C-alpha cells in the first residue's frame, strides 16, 4: 500500500498525517515538540504509522463474518483502549528507569535514602493506577505522555511528602530531569506485540476455540500487521519547518498548508483562522483552496497559544485544563490588557481581590480571541464558510467565544467549521502537496529523521522496528 506523509513541526506540537493514493487519511500522529525537533518528527511519524495499523485492523475486524465475528466487533473499542494503556506503560517503564538513574547520581547523594523509596512508591502507584486512566470508558485528558505522567507523579509526590520528611521540590526535580530523558529518545513501538498484550487484557485465552472473538481478532491482527506500507513522498511545514531534514523543495509554507488542509476537509471554506503556539494566521482561500490573501500576528504572544500557556503556568494548571475551567464561568471579567506579561500581572491582582478563576479565565480567552478577530478583519474579513484550525481550536472556550464574536460582528449565515482533528490541518495540507508530487510522477522526496533520531545500538529499543513500513527505494531489511 503506497502512501504519502505530511509533517507539521509546530512550536508546541508536531503532527504527522499518512494519506493514501486517493487522498484518504490512513493515520494521524501527534506529540509535543520536545527539545529535539528530529525526535519529535520521528515520534509523530511513528504515531501516525501506528494509527494506520490500527485503521487497517479496524477494517479487518469490521469485515469479519461468521462465528465470533459479532463478539470481536463488540470488544473492538475496549481493545484500542487497552492498546493506549500498553503504550503508556511502555513509556512509564522508560520514565522509571530514568528516575532510578538520576536518583543514583551524585546530585541527590545526600538525600538518596529518602528520595529513592519515595520515588519508587510514587511510580509504583502510577503503574497500579494506569488501567483506571484508560480502561472502563475513562475520558482522555491529554494526548501526551508528559501531561498524564506529570499529573500522576505530582499527585503522588504531594501525598508522600505531606509529612515533611520527603522534600517535595527535590522529588519533583527527579521527574523533571527524567521526563526530558524520555522525550529525547526515539522508540519504534512494535505494533503486533503491543496489540497482543492489549488483547490479553480484554479477551483472555479460552482454549483456542476457532470461533472465539480472540481467535478472530488474532487473525485480523496478522492481516493488519503484515500489510506493507510504502511511503513514497514527504512534505514538511510548520513553525520549525526550516529545521526539518527535508530538501528545500519538500518544505511548504504554513499558510499554504493550512489553507489547503482546511479546504480539503471543508470544501466550502473561504476563510481560515489558524491559532498555533507561536503565531496566528488569518487566511483567505478561493474555491480551489488557493490562498488569495493572509495576515499574521506580530511577535507578541498575546494572540496565540503561548498566551494561554503562560496563564496556565501562572495557575499551575495543564494547558488542556484551561478551556474546561473557563467554561464554568458565571460572568466574563473584562481584562484591560492583552499583553501576555501584563495579563499575568492582572490575573494575579484579580485573584488577590477574590475574583473567581473561571470568570477571569473567560475574560482572558475573550481578549485573545478579540485579537484574532482584528487579524481576520485586516485579512479581508470572514467569508462563508469559516474554518478554525491549529492547537487552540481544541480549547472549547476559545471556540465558543469565536462563535459569539462572529455572530456579533457579521451578518447571519456564516458557517463556522471546527473539528476534533482540526489541529492536523497543516499536516494534512502538507500531505496533499506530497500527493501532488506522487500524481505528477515527480521523484519521491524522503527525509532521514527516522535514522537520525534512532536510538543508539547499545541502548536496546522497547520494540522492534516495523519491517513492513519502508520508504520508497529502501529495502525492507535496510
N, C-alpha and C positions, 0 to 999 in steps of 0.2 A: 504494500500500500504506500503510494507516494504522498508526501505532504510537504507543505512549506511552513516556515516558522517566522513569527514576528516577535521581537523583543522590545519592550518599553522599559528602559532603565530610568526610573524616576528618582527624585531626591529622597523620597521616603520609602517607596515600594518599587519593586521590579516585577514586571508581568511578562508572561510568555503565552503565545497562542499558537497551537498547531492547527492547520487548516488543510482539508483535503483538496483534490484537484477540482472539485465542483464549488469550492468556496464554503463548504460546511465546516463547522468547528468540531475538531476531534478532541481537543483537550486544552485546558487553561491552567496556568500555574502562577502563583504569586508568592513573594517573600519580601521581608523588609530588606532595604538596600544595603544594610550592613556596612562594615568598614572596608570591605573588599568587594569592589564592583564586579570583578570577574567571578567570584564565588556566588554573588547574588544572581548574576545572569545564569550561571550553571545550575543553581538550585531551582530558580523559576522554570528553567527549561525542563529539568527532570520532573518537577511537579506537573508540568503540562503533559509530559510523556506518561506519567503515572495516571493522570486523569484520562488520557486517551486509552490506556489499557482498561481502565475502569469502564469507559464508554463501550469498548468492544465487549467486555464481559457482560455488561447490562444488555446489550443487543443479543448476545448468545443466550442469556437466561430467558429473555423475552421470547425468543424463538423456540424454546423448549416445548415439547408436547408429550403426552403420554404419562405413564406412572411417575409420580414425584415432581412433575413439572409445576403444578399449582403450589405445592409446598415450597419449591425452590423460589418461585416468584414472590411468595409471601414473606420469605426471610431476606429478600434482596436488600432492603433498606437497613435491616439490622447488620447485615454483612458489611456494608460500607461504613456504618458507624464503628464497627469493630476494627475495620482497616485504619480508620483515623486514630483509634486507640493504639494500635500496634505501631504506627508511625510515631506517635507521641512517646511511647515507651522506649523506642529506639533512641530518640533524641534525649530523653531523660537519662538513659544509660550513659550517653556521652557526657551529659552535664554532671552526673555523679562521679564519673572518672576524673573529670577536670577539677571538681571541688576537692576530691581526695588528693590530687597532685598539689593543688595550691595550699591545702591545709598542712601538707608535709614540707612546705617550703620554708625558707628562713624568715620570711616576712611575718609569719604568725607563730614563730617558735615559742615565744613566751606564753602564748595563750593556747597552744595546741591541745593541751589536756582538757581544756574547756570547750574549744570550738569544734574539735573533731567529733565527739559524741553528739553534740548539738546538731551539727550539720547532717550527720548520718541519720539522726532521728527525724529531722525535717524532711530529708529526701525519702526516707522510708515511708513517711506519712503521705508524701506526694504520690509515691508509687501505689500505695494501697488505695488512695482516693481517686486514682486515674480513671477506673471504669465508670465512676459516677459522673465524670466530666463529659463522657462521650456516649455511653450506652443509656438505654431507657428513655430515649427521646430528649436528652439534655440539649438545651439551646447552646449553640456555639457562640462564645463571647468574642473570639478573635480568630483571625486567620493564621496567626503567627505563634510559633512555639514560645518565643521570648515572652509575649504577653501572658500566656496561660501559665507558663512556668514561674514567671515573676510573681503573679498573684498568689500561687500556691506557696512559694518559698517565703514571701513576705508574711503571709498569714501564719505559717509555721514558725518563722523566726520571732514574730511577736509573742507567740504562745510560749516558746521555750525560754525566752529572755524576760518573761514577765516578772520573775522573782529577783532580777537584777544580777544574778550570778553569771549569766552569759551576756557579753556586750553585743547589743543588737546591731550597732553600726559595723562592727568587725565581721559579724556573721553575714550581714547583707553584702559587705565588701567581697566576701568569698564568692557569692553568687555573681556579682557584677564582673569579676575577673573571669569566672568560669564561663559565663554566657558568651563573652567575647571569643573565647577559645572555640566554643561550639559553632559560632557564626562564621568564623573564618575557615572552617573546614568544609570540604565538599564530599558528600557521600552519594553514591548511586544506589538508591533502595532497590532491592530485588523484589519485583512485583509478585511472582508466584509464591515464594516462601511467606511473604507478609500476608497474602490472601489466605494461604492455608492455615496460618496461625489464627487469623480472624475467623475463618470458617469453623475452626475448632471451638471457638467461644460461643457461636450461635447455633451450630449443628454438630454436636459430638458424634463420633463414630458409632454406628449402630449395627455392626456385624456385616457391613458390605452389601446390604440389600441393593440390587441393581436398580430398583425403582425408588430408592430413597432420595430425599432432597439433596443430601450431601453428595451422593454419587453423581447426581445430575449436574450439580454446580461444579464439581471437580472436573467433569467432562467439559463444561463450558469454560472453565478456567484454563485448561490446557489449550483450548482453541484460541482464547484471547491472548495468552502468554506467548504462544508460538507464532502469532501473526507478525510478519516482518513489517516494520515501519521504516521507510526510506525517506530521509529528509533531503530534499533536492534544492532548496533555496532558503536563504535567511535575509531579513531586513531588520535593522535596528532603528530605534528612535528614543526619545525621552530626554529629560534634563541632562543626563550624563552620557548622551549618545556619542560624544566625541571620544570617550574613553573605551567604547566598545571595540573588541578585537575584530572589527569588520573592515573590509576595504571601503574606501570613501563612497563608492557608488552604491553600497548597500546600507547607507545611513540616510534617513529621511527626516525632514522637519517634523517636530511635534504637531505643528499646526496642520500640515497636510494629512498626517496620520489620524489625528483626532477627527478632523472634518470628514475624512473618507470612512473611518470606522463608524462614526455616528450615522452617516448617510446609508451605509450598508445595513446597519441594524434597523434604522427607521428611514425608509426611502423618501418620506415626505419632509425630512429635516431641511431647514433652510438657515437656522441659527444654532450655533453650538456654544455652550459655556463649559469650559474645562477649568476646574479649580484643583490644582495639584498641591504638592507640598511647598514648592518654592515660587510658583508663578500661577497667574490666572490669565486665561486666554478667551477672548470673545471672537468667534469666527463666523463668517457668513459664507455659505456654500450655495452653488446653483443646483439645478435639478439633477446634475450628474455627480454631485458630491465634490466638485472642483471648488477650491477656495477662491472667493472673489474679493474679500477684504478681511482684516483682522485687527485687533488691538490687544496689547499685552500690558499687564500692570508694570509699574516702575519697580525699583529694587526694594521698596518697602514690603514687609511680610504681612501687613495687616489684612490684605485681601486674599490670602491663600491659607493652605492647611497649616503652615508653620505658626500662624497666629493662634489657631486652636491648640496646637501642640504646646505653645508657650503657656496658654491658660491652663491646660491640663497639668503641666508641670507645677504651676502655682498652686493648684488644688490637690496635688499628689494623687491624680486620677489617671487612668489609662485613657488614651485618646478616644478609644471606642466607647467610653462611658459618658463622654460629654453630651452627645446628642440626646440619648435617652433621658439623662438627668435634666437637660434644658426643656424637654417635652413635658416635664412635670410642673412647669412654671404656671403660677396663677395670674401673674401680671408680668409685663415686659418692662424692665428697668431701662430707662434711657441712658445710654452710655455717651459721655461727652467727647471722648477721644477715640479715634480709630487707629492711632499709633499702637503697635504691639507693646512697646515698653510702657507707655503711659496707660494703656488699657490694663496692664498688670497692676500698676500702682492704683488705678481706680478700683479694680477688683478688690484689692486688699483694704482700701478705705471703706468701701461699701460693706464688705464683710464685717469690718470693725464696728460699723454702725448698726449691725444686726440684720441687715437685709438678707433675704433668702438666696441661697446659692443658685437654685434653679431659675429664679427671676433675673438674677444678674447675668447668668449664662444666656438666657433668652435674649437679653439686650445686646450682649456681645456678639451673638450669632447674627442678629439683625444688622449691627454695624458692619460686620464683614460682608454680608450679602448686599448692603447698600452700595459698597464699593464695587461689587461685581455688576450691579445694575448700571452704575455710571460707566463702567468699561463697555458694557453692551451698547449703551446709547452712543458712545463715541465710535463704535464699530459699524453703526448703521441701524441700531435698534433691534427689536425682536420681530422676526417674520415667522409666520406659521409654516412648519412646526418647529418647536424649540426643544433641543436635546441637551441634557445636563450630564457631563462626563467628569472623570477624574475621581480621586480618592474621596473628596469631600461630598460627592453625591451619595455616599453611603451613610452620611450623617442625616438622620431623619429630621432634625430641627432645621438644618440648613435648607433641606429640600422643601419643608413646609413654608418657611419664610420666603423662599424664592417664589413659590406658587402664589403666596399672598401678594408679593410685590408686583408680579406680572399682572395679576388681576387689578391691582390698584392703578397701574400706570399704562396699561394697554387695553384696547377695546376687546370685547369678548371674542371667543373663538380661537384663542391661542392654545394650541395643544402642547403641553409640557411632557416630554418623554423622559422617564427615568427608568432604570432597570438595575436589578441586583448585580449585573455584570458590566455596568457602565464604566467601572474602573479599568476594564480591559479594552476600552475603545481605541486607545493609542496603539496597543499591541495588535489589535485586530486590523487597524488600518495598515500597519507595517506588514502584516501577513498578506494583505491584499496586494500591496506593492510587490512582494515576493512572488505572489501568484501571477502577476503581470509578467515577471521575468520568465517564469516557467512556461506560460502560454505563448510568449513571444519566442521561445526557443533560445533565450539568452543563457549563457553558461551559469550553472548554479554557483552562488557566492556563499561560501561556507566559512563559519567562524572557527576559532580554535579555543574558545573559552573552556570547553569541556576538558581538554587536556591541560590547559594552563592552570586550571583550578583544581585538578585532580589531586587526591591525597597521595603523599609520598609512599613508595612501596613498603618502607619499613613500618608504617603505621597502618595496619590492615583495615580495610573498609568494613562497614557494617554489613554490606550486601554486595554480591557480585554484580558487575555491570550487566545491563540487559543486552544480551548478544543479538537480539532481534531488532535493535534500533541502530541504524547506521546512517551516516551521511553519504550522499551520492558520491560515488567514486572511491569509497572507503571499503576495504574488505571487512567482512564481518569479524574476522579474528584479529584485525589490526588493533 
